[in-house]
Amino acid sequence: MAKPVLYYMPVSSPCRTVIAIARMLDIDMEMKVMNLFEKEHLSPEFVQINPFHRIPTFVDVDGFVMDESRAICMYLIQSRQPDSSLYPRDDLKIRSQIDRWIQFDIGFYPTISMPVYSALFDRPLDQSQLDRAKETLKILNDVMAGFYGRFITGSEQITLADVTMYFTFNMMEIASDYYDFDDYPHLKTWYQRVMESLKPYDSDGMFVEAIETMKQYVRQKKATGTSN
Ligand SMILES: N[C@@H](CCC(=O)N[C@@H](CS)C(=O)NCC(=O)O)C(=O)O
């Protein structure tokens, strides 16, 4: 039987988000690695599938193509398990909270990941952006103080918002020269809770290894590059 296809690379955090959700939903996908370093995503074949040449890109069995990790996840849940508590259809307030955090996550991703991308692409570190990231982390930490023992929506159930935000916050581990989880204890507690919840879906170690690989790339670039 034909399988849906996911174009991905393990070091890409939006790709890991989609993979985690697909694993939580037990969706069998054909996994096609797209090596961005080798510019495979710029091949005419891939650009024809996704003119924005970005991963993750998902192609369903009927040829329906989706990109944008969070939208892919919503599509997977709604097309495969619409009753999933990952994105509940009958609880408007939880679902709205999920939407809200996902939109927060989209906006925060470039800010929190700036130190990683500045090292990878030899761009100067933007100190004001780093300060803004830390200010937001502090607010988030204070907000999370009220969520003790629970997930990001305040619910006891993990949702899509936790998963997508977890992989974004992997950036704090990757850029550990700039971020210290101990400065944000409530955020750290939430992060570790999500990490524990995702462990059963990381039996091949992809999620853990990706962080180590990214750390190594950053270390190598910083050792040989001109920035930072
Ligand atoms: N907002 C997108 C971001 C996707 C994205 O930027 N993917 C990167 C890898 S992490 C990519 O494919 N870059 C190649 C390019 O833009 O040409 C998502 O969440 O899926």
The ligand as an SDF file (V2000), in Angstrom:
LIG
                    3D

 20 19  0  0  0  0  0  0  0  0999 V2000
    8.1700   27.6650    9.1060 N   0  0  0  0  0  0  0  0  0  0  0  0
    8.6830   26.5080    8.4150 C   0  0  0  0  0  0  0  0  0  0  0  0
   10.1910   26.5670    8.4040 C   0  0  0  0  0  0  0  0  0  0  0  0
   10.7730   25.5800    7.4210 C   0  0  0  0  0  0  0  0  0  0  0  0
   12.2460   25.8320    7.1910 C   0  0  0  0  0  0  0  0  0  0  0  0
   12.7460   26.9640    7.3170 O   0  0  0  0  0  0  0  0  0  0  0  0
   12.9580   24.7780    6.8620 N   0  0  0  0  0  0  0  0  0  0  0  0
   14.3700   24.8960    6.6020 C   0  0  0  0  0  0  0  0  0  0  0  0
   15.0940   23.7810    7.3260 C   0  0  0  0  0  0  0  0  0  0  0  0
   14.9030   23.9230    9.0690 S   0  0  0  0  0  0  0  0  0  0  0  0
   14.5970   24.7370    5.0930 C   0  0  0  0  0  0  0  0  0  0  0  0
   14.0040   23.9020    4.4760 O   0  0  0  0  0  0  0  0  0  0  0  0
   15.4800   25.5690    4.5250 N   0  0  0  0  0  0  0  0  0  0  0  0
   15.8250   25.4920    3.1490 C   0  0  0  0  0  0  0  0  0  0  0  0
   15.4000   26.6920    2.3460 C   0  0  0  0  0  0  0  0  0  0  0  0
   14.7180   27.5830    2.9070 O   0  0  0  0  0  0  0  0  0  0  0  0
   15.7380   26.7380    1.1730 O   0  0  0  0  0  0  0  0  0  0  0  0
    8.1880   25.2370    9.1140 C   0  0  0  0  0  0  0  0  0  0  0  0
    7.9000   25.2970   10.3070 O   0  0  0  0  0  0  0  0  0  0  0  0
    8.0690   24.2080    8.4440 O   0  0  0  0  0  0  0  0  0  0  0  0
  1  2  1  0
  2  3  1  0
  2 18  1  0
  3  4  1  0
  4  5  1  0
  5  6  2  0
  5  7  1  0
  7  8  1  0
  8  9  1  0
  8 11  1  0
  9 10  1  0
 11 12  2  0
 11 13  1  0
 13 14  1  0
 14 15  1  0
 15 16  2  0
 15 17  1  0
 18 19  2  0
 18 20  1  0
M  END
$$$$
